[in-house]
Amino acid sequence: MRARTSLTFLLATTLAAGGLLFTAGGTASAATLDVTTAAQLKTALGAARPGDTIHLADGTYTGNFKAATPATASARITLTGSPGAVLTAGGGYGLHLNGASYWTVGGLTVTGGQKGIVIDAATGVVVDGVTVHGLDMEGVHFRDSSTDGVIRNSRIYDTGNDGRGMGEGVYVGTANTLTDRSDRIQILGNTIGPGVGGENVDIKEGTTGARIVGNTFDGSGLTGANYDDSWVDVKGNDVLVQDNTGSATTNDGYQTHTQQAGWGCGTAFRGNRSTLTGATGATRLAIDVGNDGAGCRTTVYGSNTVTGGRGLTNIQVTP
């Protein structure tokens, strides 16, 4: 890691880069970069090194913001602010972590772009306590073989405003390919919806080991434009769906599909609470399993419950 020789030196060298203020961090080689403007934020995203923290003051930061410097598991880079620190994009991505492994993004708000937060080719990214809304397409997307990422304690709503049914709340992987191995993504304790113009969570083929636990889903924004008629659609393998609560769907609560041979297998559903009241679709099941044959099993446990609709599931329930 780079050395911080003195606070005076840092102040002198960074004033020329938009007035960034560096303060001493918890170790000799870490710093806090305090920013108040969009220009300062862009500079800080490029200047941050492992161990650093970028702290956003409350205010509006207009533009598209990108980080590409990887950190390490033992010295993460943190981008943090309150919900009053708002990244506002007129198009494109609000925040793009491209190869920016081991970053933590916490507390802030992202709005107004095509997509909210996009994580590409990055390991160990943690998105914690953010608010994402007002987007043309999806809210948070882990793709390009981003692995071991987490989104937790966050709120995502009002997405897919271009009306094409491409407004998923959390999207993992890439459709129609097996080369995007965005594996072991954890989606924990989030509130997703209302107004999400696609599935609340979409797990694509080619990805393995996602964990969808303790979330609250609201499907009142489902459009049906791209077969989005459930809160969660699982096409990846070995996914755990547990202790989630869902309401306001057009058809089902959760679905599994085999989009490509050998995928959409091994999903386990435990302790999910589904309210299907008002659903008008053809199946109206809490858990609609599209694949449960030899070599491609799905397990639905008896701890799942449903109110309304036509029943819990279309396969045998496991005690």
C-alpha positions in Angstrom: 0.0 0.0 0.0 1.1 3.6 -0.7 2.6 5.6 2.1 1.0 8.8 3.5 4.0 11.0 4.2 2.2 13.8 5.9 -1.2 15.5 6.1 0.3 18.8 4.9 1.7 17.1 1.8 -1.7 15.5 1.1 -3.6 18.7 1.4 -1.2 20.5 -0.8 -1.2 17.9 -3.6 -5.0 17.4 -3.6 -6.1 21.0 -3.6 -5.2 21.0 -7.2 -7.5 18.0 -7.8 -10.7 19.8 -7.0 -10.3 20.7 -3.4 -10.4 17.1 -1.9 -9.7 17.0 1.8 -7.7 14.1 3.1 -7.6 13.3 6.8 -5.7 10.7 8.6 -7.3 7.3 8.7 -7.1 4.4 11.2 -3.6 3.4 10.0 -0.6 5.2 8.7 -1.4 4.1 5.2 -5.2 4.8 5.1 -7.0 8.1 4.6 -10.5 9.6 4.6 -11.3 11.5 1.5 -14.1 14.0 2.3 -15.9 15.2 -0.8 -18.7 17.7 -1.3 -19.0 18.0 -5.1 -19.3 15.8 -8.2 -15.9 16.8 -9.4 -14.3 15.9 -6.1 -16.1 12.5 -6.1 -14.8 11.6 -9.5 -11.3 12.5 -8.3 -11.6 10.5 -5.1 -12.9 7.4 -6.9 -9.7 7.5 -9.0 -7.4 8.4 -6.1 -8.6 6.0 -3.5 -6.3 3.1 -2.5 -6.8 0.1 -0.3 -7.8 1.0 3.2 -9.2 4.4 2.2 -12.7 5.8 2.9 -14.5 8.2 0.7 -17.0 10.2 2.7 -19.8 12.0 0.9 -21.4 15.1 2.5 -25.1 15.4 2.0 -26.0 16.9 -1.3 -26.6 16.1 -5.0 -23.8 14.6 -7.1 -24.8 14.8 -10.7 -23.0 12.6 -13.3 -21.9 9.0 -13.9 -19.4 7.7 -11.3 -16.9 4.9 -11.9 -14.4 3.1 -9.7 -11.8 0.7 -11.2 -9.1 0.4 -8.5 -9.3 -3.0 -6.7 -8.8 -3.1 -2.9 -8.0 -6.2 -0.9 -10.0 -8.4 1.6 -7.9 -7.0 4.5 -7.9 -3.4 3.3 -11.2 -2.5 1.7 -12.1 0.8 0.0 -15.3 2.3 1.4 -17.6 4.8 -0.3 -20.1 6.1 2.3 -22.6 8.7 2.9 -26.1 9.2 4.3 -29.3 8.8 2.2 -29.0 12.6 1.8 -25.9 12.0 -0.4 -27.5 11.5 -3.7 -25.8 10.3 -6.9 -28.0 11.5 -9.7 -27.4 10.4 -13.3 -29.1 11.7 -16.4 -28.5 8.4 -18.1 -26.0 5.5 -18.1 -25.0 4.0 -14.7 -25.2 5.9 -11.5 -22.3 4.0 -9.9 -20.1 1.6 -11.8 -17.7 -0.6 -9.9 -15.6 -2.0 -12.8 -13.0 -4.4 -11.5 -13.2 -2.6 -8.2 -12.9 -5.7 -5.9 -13.4 -5.4 -2.2 -15.2 -2.1 -2.2 -18.0 -1.3 0.3 -20.7 1.1 -0.7 -22.8 2.2 2.2 -25.7 4.5 3.1 -26.0 6.7 0.0 -28.7 7.1 -2.6 -28.5 6.4 -6.4 -31.2 7.7 -8.8 -32.0 9.0 -12.2 -29.9 6.8 -14.5 -30.4 3.9 -16.8 -29.1 1.5 -14.1 -28.4 2.2 -10.5 -25.3 0.3 -9.2 -23.5 -2.0 -11.6 -20.7 -4.4 -10.4 -18.5 -5.8 -13.2 -15.6 -8.3 -12.8 -15.2 -7.6 -9.1 -14.9 -9.9 -6.1 -16.2 -9.2 -2.6 -18.2 -6.0 -3.2 -20.5 -5.1 -0.4 -23.5 -2.8 -1.0 -25.0 -2.0 2.4 -27.9 0.2 3.4 -28.3 2.1 0.1 -31.4 3.5 -1.5 -31.8 2.9 -5.3 -34.7 4.3 -7.2 -36.0 6.3 -10.2 -34.3 4.3 -13.0 -35.0 3.3 -16.5 -33.7 -0.3 -16.0 -32.5 -2.4 -13.1 -31.5 -1.3 -9.7 -28.4 -3.3 -8.8 -26.6 -5.7 -11.2 -23.8 -8.1 -10.4 -22.4 -9.3 -13.7 -19.2 -10.2 -15.7 -18.3 -13.0 -13.3 -18.4 -10.8 -10.2 -18.2 -13.2 -7.2 -18.9 -13.3 -3.5 -20.7 -10.0 -3.6 -23.4 -8.8 -1.1 -26.3 -6.5 -1.2 -27.9 -6.1 2.2 -30.2 -3.8 4.3 -31.0 -1.7 1.2 -34.2 -0.3 -0.4 -34.8 -0.6 -4.1 -38.0 0.8 -5.8 -39.3 2.6 -8.8 -37.2 0.9 -11.5 -37.9 -0.1 -15.1 -39.4 3.2 -16.0 -38.7 2.8 -19.8 -41.5 0.3 -19.8 -39.6 -2.6 -21.4 -39.8 -5.0 -18.4 -36.1 -4.7 -17.8 -36.3 -3.1 -14.3 -35.3 -5.9 -12.0 -34.5 -4.9 -8.5 -31.4 -7.1 -8.2 -30.0 -8.9 -11.2 -27.3 -11.5 -11.0 -25.5 -12.7 -14.2 -26.4 -12.3 -17.8 -29.2 -13.7 -19.9 -28.6 -16.3 -22.6 -25.0 -17.1 -21.8 -23.1 -19.4 -19.5 -19.9 -17.4 -19.5 -21.0 -14.9 -16.7 -20.2 -16.8 -13.5 -21.3 -14.3 -11.0 -21.3 -16.8 -8.2 -22.1 -16.8 -4.5 -24.0 -13.4 -4.5 -25.9 -12.8 -1.2 -29.1 -10.7 -1.2 -29.9 -10.2 2.4 -32.5 -8.2 4.3 -33.5 -5.8 1.6 -36.8 -4.1 0.9 -37.5 -4.3 -2.9 -40.6 -2.6 -4.4 -43.0 -1.1 -5.0 -42.8 0.0 -8.6 -40.1 -2.4 -9.7 -40.7 -3.0 -13.4 -39.4 -6.6 -13.5 -38.7 -9.3 -11.0 -37.6 -8.1 -7.6 -34.7 -10.6 -8.0 -33.5 -12.4 -11.1 -30.8 -15.1 -10.9 -29.6 -16.0 -14.4 -28.3 -19.2 -15.8 -24.6 -19.7 -15.5 -24.5 -18.4 -11.9 -24.2 -20.6 -8.8 -24.7 -20.4 -5.1 -26.8 -17.2 -4.7 -28.4 -16.7 -1.3 -31.7 -14.7 -1.1 -32.5 -14.4 2.6 -34.7 -12.2 4.8 -36.0 -9.8 2.1 -39.3 -8.1 1.7 -40.7 -8.2 -1.8 -43.5 -6.1 -3.4 -44.4 -7.1 -6.9 -46.9 -4.3 -7.6 -44.7 -3.0 -10.5 -44.6 -6.3 -12.5 -45.4 -5.6 -16.1 -45.3 -9.0 -17.8 -43.2 -7.5 -20.6 -40.5 -10.2 -20.4 -42.4 -12.9 -18.6 -41.9 -11.1 -15.3 -44.8 -12.5 -13.2 -43.1 -13.4 -9.9 -41.0 -11.7 -7.2 -38.0 -14.0 -7.8 -37.0 -16.0 -10.9 -34.2 -18.5 -10.4 -32.4 -19.9 -13.5 -29.0 -20.4 -11.8 -27.9 -23.4 -9.7 -27.8 -24.2 -6.0 -29.7 -21.2 -4.8 -31.1 -20.8 -1.3 -34.4 -18.8 -1.0 -35.2 -18.4 2.7 -37.2 -16.4 5.2 -38.5 -13.8 2.7 -41.9 -12.1 2.7 -43.7 -11.2 -0.5 -46.9 -9.6 -1.5 -48.6 -8.0 -4.6 -47.7 -10.3 -7.5 -49.5 -10.7 -10.8 -49.1 -14.5 -10.7 -46.6 -16.5 -8.7 -44.4 -15.7 -5.8 -41.2 -17.6 -6.8 -40.3 -19.4 -10.0 -37.5 -21.7 -11.2 -36.8 -22.3 -14.8 -34.3 -24.2 -17.0 -33.3 -21.6 -19.5 -30.4 -23.8 -20.6 -29.8 -27.5 -20.0 -28.3 -28.3 -16.6 -29.3 -24.9 -15.1 -32.1 -23.8 -12.7 -31.3 -26.9 -10.5 -30.7 -27.3 -6.8 -32.8 -24.5 -5.5 -34.0 -24.8 -1.9 -37.0 -22.8 -0.5 -37.4 -22.5 3.3 -39.5 -20.4 5.6 -40.8 -18.0 2.9 -44.2 -16.2 3.5 -46.2 -15.5 0.4 -49.4 -13.4 0.0 -50.9 -14.0 -3.4 -54.2 -12.1 -2.8 -55.2 -10.3 -6.0 -53.0 -12.3 -8.3 -54.7 -13.1 -11.7 -52.2 -15.2 -13.5 -52.6 -18.7 -14.8 -50.8 -20.7 -12.0 -50.9 -18.5 -8.8 -48.6 -20.6 -6.8 -46.3 -19.4 -4.0 -43.4 -21.5 -5.5 -43.9 -22.5 -9.1 -41.2 -25.1 -10.0 -40.4 -25.4 -13.6 -37.7 -28.1 -13.2 -37.8 -31.0 -10.8 -36.6 -34.1 -12.6 -33.7 -36.5 -12.3 -30.5 -34.6 -11.9 -32.2 -31.3 -11.5 -34.0 -31.2 -8.2 -35.8 -28.4 -6.4 -36.7 -28.6 -2.7 -39.7 -26.9 -1.2 -39.9 -27.3 2.6 -43.0 -27.4 4.6 -41.9 -24.2 6.5 -43.1 -22.1 3.5 -46.5 -20.6 3.8 -49.0 -19.0 1.4 -52.1 -16.9 1.7 -54.4 -16.7 -1.3 -53.7 -18.0 -4.8 -54.1 -21.7 -5.7 -51.6 -23.2 -3.3 -48.0 -23.5 -2.1 -46.3 -25.4 -5.0 -46.6 -27.8 -7.8 -44.1 -30.4 -6.5 -44.0 -32.6 -3.4 -43.3 -30.7 -0.2 -40.4 -31.8 2.0 -41.2 -31.8 5.7 
